[in-house]
Amino acid sequence: MIRLLTTRAPRPSNISAVHQKINSFVCSSLCGFSAQAANQTQQNPSSINRPSSHFDSHMYGALLQRCLQNDDPISAMGLHCKILKRGNCLDLFATNILLNVYVKAELLSEAEILFDVMPERNTVSFVTLVQGYAQCLQFSEAVGLFTRLHREGHELNPFVFTSILKVLVSMECAELGWNLHACIYKLGHESNAFIGTALIDAYSVCGCVDFAREVFDGIRCKDMVTWTGMVACYAENHFFQEALEAFSQMRLVGFKPNNFTFTGVFKACIGLEALDIAKGVHGCVLKTRYEYDLYVGVALLELYTKCGDIGDVQQIFEEIPKTDVIPWSFMISRFAQSDQSEKAVNLFCRMRQSFVVPNQYTFASALQACATLGDLDLGKQMHSLVLKVRLDADVFVSNALMDVYAKCGRIEDSLELFEKSLNRNDVSWNTMIVGYVNCGDAEKALSLFLEMLENRAQATEVTYSGVLCASAGLTALELGTQIHSLTFKTNYAENTVVHNALIDMYSKCGRIRHARLVFDMMNERDEVSWNTMISGYSMHGLGMEALKIFQMMQDRGHKPNTLTFVGVLSACSNSGLLDEGQAYFSSMLQEYGIEPCIEHYSCMVRLLGRSGHLHKALKLIEEIPFKPSVMVWRALLGACVIHKNVELGRMSAQRILEMEPEDDATHVLLSNMYATARRWDNVTAIRQSMKKKGMKKEPGLSWIENQGRVHYFSAGDTSHPDMKVINGILEWLNVRTRRAGFVPDCNAVLLDVDTKEKEHLLWVHSERLALAFALFRTSSGSQIRIIKNLRICVDCHAAMKLISKIVQRDIIIRDMNRFHDFHDGICSCGDYW
């Protein structure tokens, strides 16, 4: 019991000190009271004849009242002990005071014992304990006590109704206020301002604004609290115009608004985006000096965050009191959510220097900033501080910590926190799923999704977006289709975020028509929807379709952004639309005010280089206003390989290796370029250099999904269990294609071997092995989808066109750059890749 009290009063060094304090307090109080009683006796001698119990009750009642006023439960307990020794001489009034002392000190068990032993009770007794239960969040007990009060026939006065209405609101059962309202009406209390305000609050919480207004209109003598309640009711339920009208009427009848009134009015101004009105109300706040109020200060911060700029918000923040954690948490959150993570972290440090203790929301926002910055060291320091203040079990904080470690590449630490967490919610699961997707472990993300469903956790749009992204990364069409079906069983089938993820998944799994179907069925599209569809067409080499979507986007009033132009320029690059690409690149800054970034320059270098304008591409690189990246030089190197420009290619490779000496892809491209030019000495030198550095060429791999399993093939692979059948089908295809006039392009083999060996090597390329497997394992007439980790060679490309016509099957191959859709002897790329 003493331990509980130390949260409200300094703890004495020992128990005897407590007794001394109580005795000192009682003795001094008794002396003062005795002197007062002696004076009263001289003035009124008849008082000598009063019973001593009445005298003691009156005396102890006054002393307990003093304890209540001084918030001194220890002294009250000492008095209670003395009272019990004297035979419990308290009357009902004094006992209710003692009950109130225990309730305010949150000594609920002592309050219950006192209540149970009271020889008589009145309404005040019941209401005091009801408030105690509510204060300790024991709402069921509070309702039960109210029922007992009513059953025992005690008076149902305004204090009873307001107390129980507050309990119903706190326990999220405000709709039960209907029943109380009927009782209030029968007893004739409907016009009481005290009760009416509590009813307005209850109806506001459950969204019954019309009933709240009826109650308001029925109150005879409205006070400022009643008007404030009605303004808040309108504002909280998005009746913003009505809230401002109520505020105006309140001012007209002569009531001055208080801090809570201003809070509701500012919320209404935010809802209406009425900055001018809000500024007028702000002026009223300054006149009444409420700008120093915590609630008004936070409302002003929110107002200028949404209607003004961050500079105004910072000025408001500096002017309001900052002794409470709320304004600090608000500002840190706003900085973290508006890509100003460094400011968020700096403000958190400043808060610590101001000796304000952060709460769970402060830590969640500050950790969000750490995650955005990718600052692992700072995240670890905050994690230590979280452990110190014992907030690590809070779900908001633990989720934020998981996000920090995931975004800093420490996904194992995120998983450890996740597994230890006892209070997981949907955000916990989503953080881990998205974390694994971003780390490239799509299989683990999908495994977690299945575990989430088994644990009956509620999936959200973030969940479905994450797992659809994982399916797209694995090009797992069957799984993606199943997840699409699952969304129809939820409320997310029409969700924009989910639709965007579906467009991306179908595009990356080779079903561009399905992606367009999802796009066309969307009721609402955002910038991500348009950008994803443009990128999807670009990936499939359908440049003109991508440009049509871009034009449609502008016609519908959507403003293109940086990512939009990456998709548009990529579409032009993949389709060889040189004039269109140059025009769109020039229009970025002139018409849209968008500064080209490195991705835009890379697309343009690839477009110019692939179109044969190698020196124009080099000139563009030299004009880049910042240092060109590896990506840009690699685009030029790829073009040089295609057009066999050895000198420019060598220079491009040299620039890449200056920045990334261990880049194996550059060594391979340079080797291929020399091999195409038949400079075998250079090829040998590069391969020996790679061997010395421990670098290996990435082997060509192709894979195909069939009946939920993924089958992998490498060039010349003989390990597959169906290899005999695969070789038989390849031999059949070789014969059929040669009869149809196919001549192998041996230049695609960059090895110094004879022609017959080259022809053999071409027919065992990984994509042909995967195709042969698909021809006998998939149903006749169905689409064949093959994924390849490298660029498809010219010979395989020509062979696939002819095979699609021979076997009358659509063949889709996704290589490292794009999709090739082979249909009846024609490829969607138009032989431009």
Solvent accessible surface area in square Angstrom, and as a share of the most:
residue,aa,sasa,rsa
1,M,104,0.46
2,I,43,0.22
3,R,165,0.60
4,L,87,0.43
5,L,1,0.01
6,T,42,0.25
7,T,104,0.61
8,R,92,0.34
9,A,18,0.14
10,P,126,0.79
11,R,159,0.58
12,P,33,0.21
13,S,106,0.69
14,N,81,0.42
15,I,99,0.50
16,S,59,0.38
17,A,29,0.22
18,V,8,0.05
19,H,103,0.46
20,Q,123,0.55
21,K,91,0.39
22,I,18,0.09
23,N,69,0.35
24,S,73,0.47
25,F,30,0.13
26,V,2,0.01
27,C,74,0.44
28,S,69,0.44
29,S,7,0.04
30,L,51,0.25
31,C,89,0.53
32,G,45,0.43
33,F,26,0.11
34,S,60,0.39
35,A,57,0.44
36,Q,96,0.43
37,A,18,0.14
38,A,52,0.40
39,N,83,0.43
40,Q,87,0.38
41,T,41,0.24
42,Q,148,0.66
43,Q,150,0.67
44,N,67,0.34
45,P,88,0.55
46,S,69,0.44
47,S,23,0.15
48,I,121,0.62
49,N,129,0.66
50,R,136,0.50
51,P,91,0.57
52,S,83,0.54
53,S,63,0.40
54,H,98,0.44
55,F,80,0.34
56,D,12,0.06
57,S,6,0.04
58,H,115,0.51
59,M,10,0.04
60,Y,5,0.02
61,G,5,0.04
62,A,48,0.37
63,L,8,0.04
64,L,0,0.00
65,Q,62,0.28
66,R,111,0.40
67,C,0,0.00
68,L,32,0.16
69,Q,132,0.59
70,N,90,0.46
71,D,85,0.44
72,D,25,0.13
73,P,3,0.02
74,I,7,0.04
75,S,0,0.00
76,A,0,0.00
77,M,34,0.15
78,G,7,0.06
79,L,0,0.00
80,H,30,0.13
81,C,73,0.44
82,K,64,0.27
83,I,0,0.00
84,L,101,0.50
85,K,173,0.73
86,R,139,0.51
87,G,58,0.56
88,N,73,0.37
89,C,21,0.12
90,L,23,0.11
91,D,69,0.36
92,L,37,0.18
93,F,139,0.58
94,A,1,0.01
95,T,12,0.07
96,N,13,0.06
97,I,12,0.06
98,L,0,0.00
99,L,0,0.00
100,N,41,0.21
101,V,6,0.03
102,Y,7,0.03
103,V,6,0.04
104,K,117,0.50
105,A,4,0.03
106,E,76,0.34
107,L,3,0.01
108,L,16,0.08
109,S,65,0.42
110,E,29,0.13
111,A,0,0.00
112,E,56,0.25
113,I,112,0.57
114,L,13,0.06
115,F,2,0.01
116,D,90,0.47
117,V,94,0.54
118,M,9,0.04
119,P,125,0.79
120,E,104,0.47
121,R,58,0.21
122,N,49,0.25
123,T,11,0.07
124,V,80,0.46
125,S,0,0.00
126,F,0,0.00
127,V,13,0.08
128,T,12,0.07
129,L,3,0.02
130,V,7,0.04
131,Q,90,0.40
132,G,1,0.01
133,Y,19,0.07
134,A,27,0.21
135,Q,80,0.36
136,C,41,0.24
137,L,133,0.66
138,Q,68,0.30
139,F,36,0.15
140,S,82,0.53
141,E,83,0.37
142,A,0,0.00
143,V,48,0.27
144,G,41,0.39
145,L,13,0.07
146,F,29,0.12
147,T,69,0.40
148,R,67,0.24
149,L,1,0.01
150,H,102,0.46
151,R,170,0.62
152,E,83,0.37
153,G,63,0.61
154,H,44,0.19
155,E,116,0.52
156,L,21,0.10
157,N,24,0.13
158,P,29,0.18
159,F,120,0.50
160,V,4,0.02
161,F,0,0.00
162,T,6,0.04
163,S,10,0.07
164,I,4,0.02
165,L,1,0.00
166,K,127,0.54
167,V,1,0.01
168,L,9,0.04
169,V,33,0.19
170,S,62,0.40
171,M,53,0.24
172,E,149,0.67
173,C,35,0.21
174,A,2,0.02
175,E,88,0.40
176,L,81,0.40
177,G,2,0.02
178,W,116,0.41
179,N,102,0.52
180,L,17,0.08
181,H,42,0.19
182,A,53,0.41
183,C,35,0.21
184,I,0,0.00
185,Y,144,0.55
186,K,171,0.72
187,L,89,0.44
188,G,47,0.45
189,H,44,0.20
190,E,58,0.26
191,S,27,0.17
192,N,49,0.25
193,A,20,0.16
194,F,100,0.42
195,I,1,0.00
196,G,1,0.01
197,T,25,0.15
198,A,11,0.09
199,L,1,0.01
200,I,0,0.00
201,D,69,0.36
202,A,1,0.01
203,Y,4,0.02
204,S,13,0.08
205,V,82,0.47
206,C,43,0.26
207,G,41,0.40
208,C,32,0.19
209,V,8,0.04
210,D,106,0.55
211,F,77,0.32
212,A,0,0.00
213,R,70,0.26
214,E,114,0.51
215,V,9,0.05
216,F,2,0.01
217,D,84,0.43
218,G,38,0.37
219,I,3,0.01
220,R,204,0.75
221,C,109,0.65
222,K,51,0.22
223,D,59,0.31
224,M,57,0.26
225,V,80,0.46
226,T,0,0.00
227,W,19,0.07
228,T,11,0.06
229,G,18,0.18
230,M,0,0.00
231,V,0,0.00
232,A,35,0.27
233,C,0,0.00
234,Y,17,0.07
235,A,0,0.00
236,E,103,0.46
237,N,35,0.18
238,H,132,0.59
239,F,82,0.34
240,F,35,0.15
241,Q,96,0.43
242,E,66,0.30
243,A,0,0.00
244,L,16,0.08
245,E,84,0.38
246,A,2,0.01
247,F,19,0.08
248,S,58,0.37
249,Q,76,0.34
250,M,0,0.00
251,R,108,0.39
252,L,155,0.77
253,V,90,0.52
254,G,60,0.58
255,F,62,0.26
256,K,163,0.69
257,P,6,0.04
258,N,21,0.11
259,N,25,0.13
260,F,106,0.44
261,T,0,0.00
262,F,0,0.00
263,T,45,0.26
264,G,7,0.07
265,V,0,0.00
266,F,0,0.00
267,K,74,0.31
268,A,0,0.00
269,C,0,0.00
270,I,24,0.12
271,G,36,0.34
272,L,70,0.35
273,E,142,0.64
274,A,19,0.15
275,L,45,0.23
276,D,121,0.63
277,I,86,0.44
278,A,0,0.00
279,K,109,0.46
280,G,51,0.49
281,V,11,0.06
282,H,24,0.11
283,G,26,0.25
284,C,21,0.12
285,V,0,0.00
286,L,84,0.42
287,K,173,0.73
288,T,52,0.30
289,R,152,0.55
290,Y,67,0.25
291,E,14,0.06
292,Y,109,0.41
293,D,32,0.17
294,L,47,0.23
295,Y,111,0.42
296,V,0,0.00
297,G,0,0.00
298,V,27,0.15
299,A,9,0.07
300,L,1,0.01
301,L,0,0.00
302,E,53,0.24
303,L,0,0.00
304,Y,16,0.06
305,T,39,0.23
306,K,121,0.51
307,C,29,0.17
308,G,32,0.30
309,D,83,0.43
310,I,50,0.26
311,G,40,0.38
312,D,53,0.28
313,V,0,0.00
314,Q,64,0.28
315,Q,109,0.49
316,I,13,0.06
317,F,3,0.01
318,E,86,0.39
319,E,90,0.40
320,I,7,0.04
321,P,54,0.34
322,K,42,0.18
323,T,123,0.72
324,D,52,0.27
325,V,28,0.16
326,I,73,0.37
327,P,0,0.00
328,W,3,0.01
329,S,14,0.09
330,F,23,0.09
331,M,1,0.01
332,I,0,0.00
333,S,16,0.10
334,R,48,0.18
335,F,6,0.03
336,A,5,0.04
337,Q,114,0.51
338,S,53,0.34
339,D,126,0.65
340,Q,46,0.20
341,S,6,0.04
342,E,117,0.52
343,K,87,0.37
344,A,0,0.00
345,V,14,0.08
346,N,96,0.49
347,L,14,0.07
348,F,9,0.04
349,C,56,0.34
350,R,89,0.33
351,M,0,0.00
352,R,88,0.32
353,Q,135,0.60
354,S,53,0.34
355,F,186,0.77
356,V,15,0.09
357,V,103,0.59
358,P,4,0.03
359,N,38,0.20
360,Q,46,0.21
361,Y,115,0.44
362,T,0,0.00
363,F,0,0.00
364,A,23,0.18
365,S,12,0.08
366,A,0,0.00
367,L,0,0.00
368,Q,68,0.30
369,A,0,0.00
370,C,0,0.00
371,A,4,0.03
372,T,74,0.43
373,L,75,0.37
374,G,39,0.37
375,D,52,0.27
376,L,40,0.20
377,D,97,0.50
378,L,33,0.16
379,G,0,0.00
380,K,83,0.35
381,Q,116,0.51
382,M,6,0.03
383,H,29,0.13
384,S,69,0.44
385,L,30,0.15
386,V,0,0.00
387,L,95,0.47
388,K,161,0.68
389,V,51,0.29
390,R,209,0.76
391,L,39,0.19
392,D,62,0.32
393,A,72,0.56
394,D,34,0.17
395,V,28,0.16
396,F,97,0.40
397,V,0,0.00
398,S,7,0.05
399,N,9,0.05
400,A,13,0.10
401,L,1,0.01
402,M,0,0.00
403,D,32,0.17
404,V,0,0.00
405,Y,14,0.05
406,A,6,0.05
407,K,112,0.48
408,C,31,0.18
409,G,50,0.48
410,R,82,0.30
411,I,20,0.10
412,E,113,0.51
413,D,34,0.17
414,S,0,0.00
415,L,39,0.19
416,E,85,0.38
417,L,35,0.17
418,F,3,0.01
419,E,109,0.49
420,K,136,0.57
421,S,19,0.12
422,L,169,0.84
423,N,80,0.41
424,R,86,0.31
425,N,48,0.25
426,D,47,0.24
427,V,73,0.42
428,S,0,0.00
429,W,8,0.03
430,N,9,0.05
431,T,20,0.12
432,M,0,0.00
433,I,0,0.00
434,V,50,0.29
435,G,5,0.05
436,Y,14,0.05
437,V,24,0.14
438,N,106,0.55
439,C,61,0.36
440,G,64,0.62
441,D,61,0.32
442,A,13,0.10
443,E,115,0.52
444,K,69,0.29
445,A,0,0.00
446,L,15,0.08
447,S,56,0.36
448,L,4,0.02
449,F,8,0.03
450,L,105,0.52
451,E,71,0.32
452,M,0,0.00
453,L,67,0.33
454,E,138,0.62
455,N,85,0.43
456,R,223,0.81
457,A,25,0.19
458,Q,123,0.55
459,A,5,0.04
460,T,21,0.12
461,E,53,0.24
462,V,70,0.40
463,T,0,0.00
464,Y,4,0.02
465,S,29,0.19
466,G,7,0.06
467,V,0,0.00
468,L,0,0.00
469,C,58,0.35
470,A,1,0.01
471,S,0,0.00
472,A,1,0.01
473,G,58,0.56
474,L,62,0.31
475,T,7,0.04
476,A,12,0.09
477,L,13,0.06
478,E,71,0.32
479,L,56,0.28
480,G,0,0.00
481,T,59,0.34
482,Q,113,0.50
483,I,5,0.03
484,H,32,0.14
485,S,61,0.39
486,L,49,0.24
487,T,1,0.00
488,F,125,0.52
489,K,167,0.71
490,T,40,0.23
491,N,147,0.75
492,Y,42,0.16
493,A,17,0.13
494,E,106,0.48
495,N,41,0.21
496,T,32,0.19
497,V,68,0.39
498,V,0,0.00
499,H,15,0.07
500,N,11,0.06
501,A,12,0.09
502,L,1,0.01
503,I,0,0.00
504,D,32,0.17
505,M,0,0.00
506,Y,8,0.03
507,S,1,0.01
508,K,58,0.24
509,C,1,0.01
510,G,3,0.03
511,R,66,0.24
512,I,11,0.06
513,R,172,0.63
514,H,76,0.34
515,A,0,0.00
516,R,59,0.22
517,L,108,0.54
518,V,11,0.06
519,F,0,0.00
520,D,74,0.38
521,M,120,0.54
522,M,10,0.05
523,N,127,0.65
524,E,131,0.59
525,R,50,0.18
526,D,49,0.26
527,E,65,0.29
528,V,83,0.48
529,S,0,0.00
530,W,1,0.00
531,N,15,0.08
532,T,22,0.13
533,M,0,0.00
534,I,0,0.00
535,S,45,0.29
536,G,1,0.01
537,Y,15,0.06
538,S,4,0.03
539,M,39,0.17
540,H,6,0.02
541,G,9,0.08
542,L,54,0.27
543,G,2,0.02
544,M,103,0.46
545,E,58,0.26
546,A,0,0.00
547,L,14,0.07
548,K,119,0.50
549,I,1,0.01
550,F,1,0.00
551,Q,93,0.41
552,M,50,0.22
553,M,0,0.00
554,Q,51,0.23
555,D,102,0.53
556,R,137,0.50
557,G,69,0.66
558,H,48,0.21
559,K,144,0.61
560,P,7,0.04
561,N,55,0.28
562,T,54,0.31
563,L,119,0.59
564,T,1,0.00
565,F,0,0.00
566,V,35,0.20
567,G,4,0.04
568,V,0,0.00
569,L,0,0.00
570,S,28,0.18
571,A,0,0.00
572,C,0,0.00
573,S,5,0.03
574,N,25,0.13
575,S,31,0.20
576,G,26,0.25
577,L,30,0.15
578,L,36,0.18
579,D,107,0.55
580,E,63,0.28
581,G,0,0.00
582,Q,67,0.30
583,A,62,0.48
584,Y,49,0.19
585,F,33,0.14
586,S,57,0.37
587,S,11,0.07
588,M,0,0.00
589,L,90,0.45
590,Q,150,0.67
591,E,126,0.56
592,Y,47,0.18
593,G,58,0.56
594,I,23,0.12
595,E,120,0.54
596,P,21,0.13
597,C,38,0.23
598,I,32,0.16
599,E,67,0.30
600,H,0,0.00
601,Y,20,0.08
602,S,2,0.01
603,C,8,0.05
604,M,5,0.02
605,V,0,0.00
606,R,93,0.34
607,L,1,0.00
608,L,9,0.05
609,G,0,0.00
610,R,45,0.16
611,S,39,0.25
612,G,39,0.37
613,H,65,0.29
614,L,13,0.06
615,H,129,0.58
616,K,112,0.47
617,A,0,0.00
618,L,30,0.15
619,K,122,0.52
620,L,23,0.11
621,I,4,0.02
622,E,126,0.57
623,E,104,0.47
624,I,14,0.07
625,P,106,0.66
626,F,86,0.36
627,K,157,0.67
628,P,28,0.18
629,S,34,0.22
630,V,19,0.11
631,M,83,0.37
632,V,0,0.00
633,W,11,0.04
634,R,82,0.30
635,A,10,0.08
636,L,0,0.00
637,L,0,0.00
638,G,22,0.21
639,A,5,0.04
640,C,0,0.00
641,V,28,0.16
642,I,62,0.31
643,H,74,0.33
644,K,126,0.53
645,N,41,0.21
646,V,19,0.11
647,E,99,0.44
648,L,14,0.07
649,G,0,0.00
650,R,104,0.38
651,M,46,0.20
652,S,0,0.00
653,A,1,0.00
654,Q,97,0.43
655,R,99,0.36
656,I,0,0.00
657,L,43,0.21
658,E,115,0.52
659,M,62,0.28
660,E,77,0.34
661,P,73,0.46
662,E,113,0.50
663,D,19,0.10
664,D,54,0.28
665,A,44,0.34
666,T,0,0.00
667,H,9,0.04
668,V,24,0.14
669,L,46,0.23
670,L,18,0.09
671,S,5,0.04
672,N,33,0.17
673,M,2,0.01
674,Y,9,0.04
675,A,0,0.00
676,T,37,0.21
677,A,40,0.31
678,R,107,0.39
679,R,90,0.33
680,W,59,0.21
681,D,125,0.65
682,N,50,0.26
683,V,3,0.02
684,T,67,0.39
685,A,58,0.45
686,I,18,0.09
687,R,103,0.38
688,Q,108,0.48
689,S,38,0.24
690,M,13,0.06
691,K,166,0.70
692,K,181,0.77
693,K,98,0.42
694,G,65,0.63
695,M,23,0.10
696,K,170,0.72
697,K,120,0.51
698,E,93,0.42
699,P,82,0.52
700,G,15,0.15
701,L,60,0.30
702,S,0,0.00
703,W,57,0.20
704,I,6,0.03
705,E,34,0.15
706,N,15,0.07
707,Q,153,0.68
708,G,58,0.56
709,R,164,0.60
710,V,64,0.37
711,H,15,0.07
712,Y,127,0.48
713,F,1,0.00
714,S,35,0.23
715,A,61,0.47
716,G,39,0.37
717,D,22,0.12
718,T,108,0.63
719,S,94,0.61
720,H,21,0.10
721,P,125,0.78
722,D,27,0.14
723,M,20,0.09
724,K,182,0.77
725,V,73,0.42
726,I,0,0.00
727,N,73,0.37
728,G,43,0.41
729,I,31,0.16
730,L,12,0.06
731,E,104,0.47
732,W,115,0.40
733,L,1,0.00
734,N,29,0.15
735,V,61,0.35
736,R,84,0.31
737,T,0,0.00
738,R,102,0.37
739,R,189,0.69
740,A,59,0.46
741,G,56,0.54
742,F,20,0.08
743,V,120,0.69
744,P,14,0.09
745,D,54,0.28
746,C,26,0.16
747,N,95,0.49
748,A,25,0.19
749,V,10,0.06
750,L,39,0.19
751,L,73,0.36
752,D,107,0.55
753,V,62,0.36
754,D,97,0.50
755,T,83,0.48
756,K,170,0.72
757,E,72,0.32
758,K,21,0.09
759,E,45,0.20
760,H,106,0.47
761,L,50,0.25
762,L,0,0.00
763,W,17,0.06
764,V,26,0.15
765,H,40,0.18
766,S,1,0.01
767,E,0,0.00
768,R,1,0.01
769,L,0,0.00
770,A,0,0.00
771,L,1,0.00
772,A,0,0.00
773,F,1,0.00
774,A,0,0.00
775,L,32,0.16
776,F,68,0.28
777,R,100,0.36
778,T,34,0.20
779,S,81,0.52
780,S,111,0.71
781,G,57,0.54
782,S,39,0.25
783,Q,51,0.23
784,I,2,0.01
785,R,30,0.11
786,I,0,0.00
787,I,15,0.07
788,K,17,0.07
789,N,30,0.15
790,L,44,0.22
791,R,83,0.30
792,I,0,0.00
793,C,26,0.16
794,V,68,0.39
795,D,1,0.01
796,C,0,0.00
797,H,4,0.02
798,A,40,0.31
799,A,0,0.00
800,M,0,0.00
801,K,44,0.19
802,L,38,0.19
803,I,1,0.00
804,S,0,0.00
805,K,111,0.47
806,I,34,0.17
807,V,31,0.18
808,Q,124,0.55
809,R,15,0.06
810,D,47,0.24
811,I,0,0.00
812,I,4,0.02
813,I,0,0.00
814,R,55,0.20
815,D,5,0.02
816,M,122,0.55
817,N,82,0.42
818,R,6,0.02
819,F,1,0.00
820,H,0,0.00
821,D,25,0.13
822,F,0,0.00
823,H,108,0.48
824,D,69,0.36
825,G,23,0.22
826,I,123,0.63
827,C,5,0.03
828,S,38,0.24
829,C,9,0.05
830,G,58,0.56
831,D,77,0.40
832,Y,45,0.17
833,W,35,0.12
